[in-house]
Amino acid sequence: MKLKLQITLLLLITALTATAQERRIQYKPYIDLRPLHFGILVGMNLQDIELQNVGPQTITLDDGTTVEKTIVCDDDRWNSGFSVGVLADLRLSQHLNLRFSPTMHFGAKRLAFLNMTDRTAEGRQVEATQHMKNTYISLPIDLKFSAERWNNYRPYLMAGINPMINLTSKNQEYIQLKRTDFFLEIGLGCDFYLPFFKLIPELKFCYSLRDALDHGHADELKDANMRMYTNAVTSGHSKMIVLTFYFE
């Protein structure tokens, strides 16, 4: 009885393995052989910014006296947005593609300031927030490293550079970002070959390689009391997680 059970299990495993390795009908079998093809993309993004605080700072009051204040600033959450764009894909070899995908990212950042020196009437530390809306035009150039296609899917890794243009206009808020930024991005995805098109979900992480803060913004503020919040931060590097769906 035990021998029969072992033989049955062995036959079942063999059958399942053969079924898993069975090749199926391949949709769009020649789409990856084209030297250049185009597509569109939609997706969502999560934005954040990594800030470096200056620590204690000396503030000159209106009467000429000086006081020391400590203000801490942080982006206290990942904020969601959405992305739309187009894609141009150039085939370099069997496993390597060069991609250019101009994209618009709509989103926001939420900055929280904690004044650790001043107190409210109730004895709590003074807090302030800034909702920083962002609209970016990104111009990423990426290399796509694809594995061998199996049936109707093909996983890949990608990496590249992504210059961005910030379309947000100047305002009288605490923090202002520069007009341009430069990101490094890495990610992974998978090509799914469908009967009428190719669907490509991709997840990537973008990190700013330069200081994104506009350090001349403090001199443009009309309210002098806001400057100690602006000057509380010495540098900032934007971060973004992007989930994209390409349609080719």
C-alpha positions as CSV (number, residue, x, y, z in Angstrom):
1,M,0.0,0.0,0.0
2,K,2.8,2.4,0.9
3,L,4.6,1.6,-2.4
4,K,1.4,2.3,-4.4
5,L,1.0,5.6,-2.6
6,Q,4.6,6.6,-3.4
7,I,4.2,5.7,-7.1
8,T,0.9,7.7,-7.3
9,L,2.6,10.8,-5.7
10,L,5.5,10.5,-8.1
11,L,3.2,10.2,-11.1
12,L,1.2,13.2,-9.9
13,I,4.3,15.4,-9.4
14,T,5.6,14.4,-12.8
15,A,2.3,15.3,-14.4
16,L,2.2,18.7,-12.7
17,T,5.8,19.5,-13.6
18,A,5.1,18.6,-17.3
19,T,2.0,20.9,-17.2
20,A,3.9,23.8,-15.7
21,Q,6.6,23.6,-18.4
22,E,4.2,23.2,-21.2
23,R,4.5,26.0,-23.7
24,R,1.3,27.8,-24.6
25,I,0.2,29.9,-27.6
26,Q,2.4,33.1,-27.6
27,Y,0.6,36.3,-28.2
28,K,2.4,39.1,-30.1
29,P,5.5,36.8,-30.9
30,Y,7.3,39.4,-32.9
31,I,6.6,42.6,-31.0
32,D,10.0,42.6,-29.2
33,L,11.8,42.3,-32.6
34,R,10.8,45.7,-33.8
35,P,13.6,48.2,-33.6
36,L,11.4,51.0,-32.2
37,H,7.9,50.9,-30.7
38,F,5.7,53.3,-28.7
39,G,3.2,53.2,-25.9
40,I,1.3,55.1,-23.3
41,L,1.5,54.9,-19.5
42,V,-0.6,55.6,-16.5
43,G,0.1,55.1,-12.8
44,M,0.3,56.4,-9.3
45,N,3.2,57.8,-7.3
46,L,4.1,58.3,-3.6
47,Q,6.2,61.4,-2.8
48,D,8.5,62.2,0.1
49,I,11.4,64.4,0.9
50,E,14.4,63.7,3.1
51,L,15.3,66.8,5.1
52,Q,18.5,67.8,7.0
53,N,17.7,70.0,10.0
54,V,20.2,72.8,11.0
55,G,19.5,72.4,14.8
56,P,19.7,75.4,17.1
57,Q,19.8,78.7,15.3
58,T,20.2,82.3,16.4
59,I,17.3,84.6,15.6
60,T,17.5,88.4,15.6
61,L,14.3,90.0,17.0
62,D,12.8,93.3,15.9
63,D,14.3,95.1,18.8
64,G,17.8,93.9,17.9
65,T,18.2,91.3,20.6
66,T,19.1,87.7,19.7
67,V,17.5,84.4,20.9
68,E,18.3,80.8,20.2
69,K,15.5,78.6,18.8
70,T,15.4,75.0,17.7
71,I,12.9,74.0,15.0
72,V,12.6,70.5,13.5
73,C,11.1,69.9,10.1
74,D,10.1,66.5,8.5
75,D,7.9,65.2,5.8
76,D,5.7,63.0,8.1
77,R,4.1,60.8,5.5
78,W,4.2,59.4,1.9
79,N,1.7,61.4,-0.2
80,S,0.0,59.8,-3.1
81,G,-0.5,61.2,-6.6
82,F,-1.0,60.1,-10.2
83,S,1.2,59.9,-13.3
84,V,0.5,60.0,-17.1
85,G,2.9,59.9,-20.0
86,V,4.1,58.3,-23.3
87,L,6.9,55.8,-24.1
88,A,9.4,55.3,-26.8
89,D,11.4,52.0,-26.6
90,L,14.5,51.3,-28.7
91,R,15.7,47.7,-29.1
92,L,19.5,47.5,-28.6
93,S,19.9,43.7,-28.3
94,Q,17.9,40.6,-27.4
95,H,17.9,41.5,-23.7
96,L,18.6,45.2,-23.6
97,N,16.4,48.2,-24.5
98,L,16.7,51.9,-24.2
99,R,13.6,53.7,-23.1
100,F,12.5,57.3,-23.1
101,S,9.2,58.0,-21.2
102,P,8.2,61.7,-20.8
103,T,5.8,61.8,-17.8
104,M,3.8,64.2,-15.8
105,H,3.6,63.5,-12.0
106,F,0.9,65.2,-10.0
107,G,1.3,64.9,-6.2
108,A,2.1,66.7,-3.0
109,K,4.3,66.7,0.1
110,R,3.3,67.5,3.7
111,L,5.9,69.2,5.8
112,A,5.5,69.3,9.6
113,F,7.4,71.9,11.7
114,L,7.9,71.5,15.4
115,N,9.2,74.6,17.3
116,M,10.9,73.0,20.3
117,T,11.6,76.4,22.0
118,D,8.3,78.3,22.0
119,R,5.2,77.2,23.8
120,T,1.5,77.8,23.3
121,A,-0.8,79.2,26.0
122,E,-1.6,75.6,26.9
123,G,2.1,74.8,27.3
124,R,2.4,72.7,24.1
125,Q,5.2,73.1,21.6
126,V,4.3,75.3,18.6
127,E,3.6,73.3,15.5
128,A,3.1,74.4,11.8
129,T,2.4,72.5,8.6
130,Q,2.9,73.1,4.9
131,H,1.0,71.3,2.1
132,M,3.4,71.5,-0.8
133,K,1.7,70.6,-4.1
134,N,4.0,69.4,-6.9
135,T,3.6,69.0,-10.6
136,Y,6.7,67.5,-12.3
137,I,7.6,66.9,-15.9
138,S,10.1,64.0,-15.9
139,L,12.3,63.0,-18.8
140,P,13.7,59.6,-17.8
141,I,16.2,57.7,-19.9
142,D,16.4,54.1,-18.7
143,L,18.0,50.8,-19.6
144,K,15.8,47.8,-19.5
145,F,17.4,44.4,-18.9
146,S,15.0,41.6,-19.8
147,A,15.1,37.9,-19.1
148,E,14.1,35.3,-21.7
149,R,10.4,35.3,-22.6
150,W,8.5,32.3,-21.3
151,N,5.0,31.8,-22.8
152,N,3.4,35.3,-22.4
153,Y,5.4,36.9,-19.7
154,R,8.9,38.3,-19.5
155,P,10.4,39.8,-16.2
156,Y,13.0,42.6,-16.3
157,L,15.1,45.0,-14.3
158,M,15.6,48.7,-15.1
159,A,17.8,51.6,-14.1
160,G,18.4,55.1,-15.4
161,I,18.5,58.8,-14.8
162,N,15.5,61.1,-14.6
163,P,15.8,64.9,-14.9
164,M,12.6,66.6,-13.6
165,I,11.1,70.1,-14.0
166,N,9.0,71.5,-11.2
167,L,6.1,73.4,-12.6
168,T,4.9,74.6,-9.2
169,S,4.8,78.4,-9.0
170,K,6.5,80.4,-6.2
171,N,4.5,81.2,-3.1
172,Q,4.8,82.6,0.4
173,E,5.0,79.2,2.1
174,Y,7.9,78.1,4.4
175,I,9.8,75.9,2.0
176,Q,10.2,76.3,-1.8
177,L,11.8,73.7,-4.1
178,K,14.1,74.5,-7.0
179,R,12.8,74.6,-10.6
180,T,14.8,71.6,-11.7
181,D,15.9,68.3,-10.0
182,F,17.9,65.2,-11.0
183,F,17.0,61.7,-10.0
184,L,18.5,58.2,-10.1
185,E,15.9,55.5,-10.5
186,I,15.9,51.7,-10.3
187,G,13.0,49.2,-10.5
188,L,11.6,46.0,-11.8
189,G,8.6,44.9,-13.9
190,C,7.2,42.2,-16.2
191,D,6.0,42.2,-19.8
192,F,2.6,40.5,-20.1
193,Y,1.7,39.6,-23.7
194,L,-2.0,39.9,-24.4
195,P,-3.9,39.1,-27.6
196,F,-4.1,42.8,-28.7
197,F,-1.4,44.6,-26.8
198,K,1.4,44.3,-24.3
199,L,0.7,45.3,-20.6
200,I,3.8,46.1,-18.5
201,P,3.4,46.8,-14.8
202,E,6.5,48.4,-13.3
203,L,7.5,49.5,-9.8
204,K,10.5,51.9,-9.4
205,F,12.1,54.0,-6.8
206,C,13.5,57.5,-7.6
207,Y,16.0,59.4,-5.4
208,S,17.2,63.0,-6.0
209,L,20.9,63.3,-6.4
210,R,21.0,67.1,-5.6
211,D,19.8,69.5,-3.0
212,A,16.2,70.3,-4.0
213,L,15.7,73.3,-1.7
214,D,15.6,76.9,-3.0
215,H,17.8,78.5,-0.4
216,G,17.1,82.0,-1.7
217,H,13.4,81.7,-0.8
218,A,13.9,83.0,2.8
219,D,14.9,86.4,1.4
220,E,11.7,86.5,-0.6
221,L,9.3,86.0,2.3
222,K,7.3,89.0,3.4
223,D,6.7,87.7,6.9
224,A,10.0,87.8,8.7
225,N,8.6,85.4,11.4
226,M,8.5,82.6,8.8
227,R,12.2,82.8,8.0
228,M,13.3,80.8,11.1
229,Y,11.2,77.9,9.8
230,T,12.6,78.2,6.3
231,N,16.2,78.4,7.6
232,A,15.6,75.4,9.9
233,V,16.4,73.1,7.0
234,T,19.8,73.0,5.4
235,S,19.1,70.5,2.5
236,G,16.5,68.2,1.1
237,H,16.5,65.3,-1.3
238,S,13.2,64.3,-2.9
239,K,12.1,60.6,-3.1
240,M,9.4,59.0,-5.2
241,I,7.9,55.5,-5.5
242,V,6.1,55.1,-8.8
243,L,3.8,52.2,-9.9
244,T,3.3,52.4,-13.7
245,F,1.3,50.5,-16.2
246,Y,2.6,50.7,-19.8
247,F,0.4,49.8,-22.7
248,E,2.3,48.9,-25.9
